[in-house]
Amino acid sequence: MDFNFLHSEPMDLSAAGVENIKLPALNNGNITLNVLRLDKIHPVISGNKWFKLKYYVQDAINNNYSHLLTFGGAYSNHIVACAYAATSAGLKSTGIIRGEKPKNFSATLKDALEHGMQLEFITREEYQNKHNPEFLQYLSQKYPGSYIIAEGGEGKLGFMGASEILNLVDKSQYSHLLCAVGTGTMLKGIASVSTNTQQVIGIPVLKGFEKWMDQQSDIEDRVKQRTRVFTEYHFGGYAKNNTRLLAFMNEWYQSTHIPLDFVYTGKLLFAVDDLLKKNYFPRQSSLLVIHSGGLQGNRSLREQDLIF
Ligand SMILES: *Cc1c(COP(=O)(O)O)cnc(C)c1O
């Protein structure tokens, strides 16, 4: 087990299996579709969050910080994962949350509190300073001993951790590697360990990613060349959804028994399904889709929306 500096190992990486999917749409092109079930490694800190956080936690401990401080919205998988990672590592944690303090806390925020995270709510305007060095300086004075992790675990150590996701599979057998994109940290991590005969596909779940790839300076050009982002599957923006997306998630569950989350993996699989229908993938392609977790976020939907 890696991460042996924790008091208790919070993850069971061996629970993340690869599942082969049988769908009629695959047969036309004799296409193989496998899903890496990172959603299974832990009910709270599931999916890619563990990978993106572990080197930050290690760095904080190595440098004698007592406290993790990070940023996110009221439904953020990253916030709750940080809270959990911090307590598991014997560190305090603070979440700087976007928006006014709500009357009723979301299930996500309740979980974060339960895992010992202190929450500070700031306005959406203030939140835009999340990368501003002066604001970060102010926060580290306000919360002494705190190690600051950028929103979504974005940054070099997050990228490094995400590049280890593919250690869980025999990656050489795949022609295409596909994942959802929030900050893009996971996509870059995966792309950095792909080979030049593979194509890496990212599906942004937010608007405004049209030029994103060109702006990334921390990945090599040849890695960029084999990476593509399809920017038309965000359903109106971050956490936006509609009946078409929710109906797709229910159908996907009926045919595969794999639950998806509406913020990330629902949009990812919707895109995969659409690309399959459009015959995007050459015959005999072998696809690995990363199920990056996030199921806790479905608790913000109405109960009748999903059948799982
Ligand atoms: C955070 C998250 C992502 C996005 O990861 P990035 O590295 O920020 O792009 C994707 N899927 C799920 C389920 C997540 O929780």
Ligand as a Chemical Component Dictionary entry (heavy atoms), coordinates in Angstrom:
data_LIG
# 
_chem_comp.id                   LIG 
_chem_comp.type                 NON-POLYMER 
_chem_comp.pdbx_formal_charge   0 
_chem_comp.three_letter_code    LIG 
# 
loop_
_chem_comp_atom.comp_id 
_chem_comp_atom.atom_id 
_chem_comp_atom.alt_atom_id 
_chem_comp_atom.type_symbol 
_chem_comp_atom.charge 
_chem_comp_atom.model_Cartn_x 
_chem_comp_atom.model_Cartn_y 
_chem_comp_atom.model_Cartn_z 
_chem_comp_atom.pdbx_ordinal 
LIG C1 C1 C 0 -12.400 16.528 -9.729  1  
LIG C2 C2 C 0 -12.986 15.578 -10.680 2  
LIG C3 C3 C 0 -12.620 15.560 -12.038 3  
LIG C4 C4 C 0 -11.742 16.606 -12.664 4  
LIG O1 O1 O 0 -10.395 16.402 -12.496 5  
LIG P1 P1 P 0 -9.367  17.504 -12.984 6  
LIG O2 O2 O 0 -8.063  16.924 -12.681 7  
LIG O3 O3 O 0 -9.638  18.746 -12.162 8  
LIG O4 O4 O 0 -9.600  17.779 -14.411 9  
LIG C5 C5 C 0 -13.153 14.577 -12.845 10 
LIG N1 N1 N 0 -14.021 13.675 -12.356 11 
LIG C6 C6 C 0 -14.418 13.682 -11.079 12 
LIG C7 C7 C 0 -15.420 12.705 -10.637 13 
LIG C8 C8 C 0 -13.918 14.629 -10.202 14 
LIG O5 O5 O 0 -14.339 14.635 -8.924  15 
# 
loop_
_chem_comp_bond.comp_id 
_chem_comp_bond.atom_id_1 
_chem_comp_bond.atom_id_2 
_chem_comp_bond.value_order 
_chem_comp_bond.pdbx_ordinal 
LIG C1 C2 SING 1  
LIG C2 C3 SING 2  
LIG C2 C8 DOUB 3  
LIG C3 C4 SING 4  
LIG C3 C5 DOUB 5  
LIG C4 O1 SING 6  
LIG O1 P1 SING 7  
LIG P1 O2 DOUB 8  
LIG P1 O3 SING 9  
LIG P1 O4 SING 10 
LIG C5 N1 SING 11 
LIG N1 C6 DOUB 12 
LIG C6 C7 SING 13 
LIG C6 C8 SING 14 
LIG C8 O5 SING 15 
# 
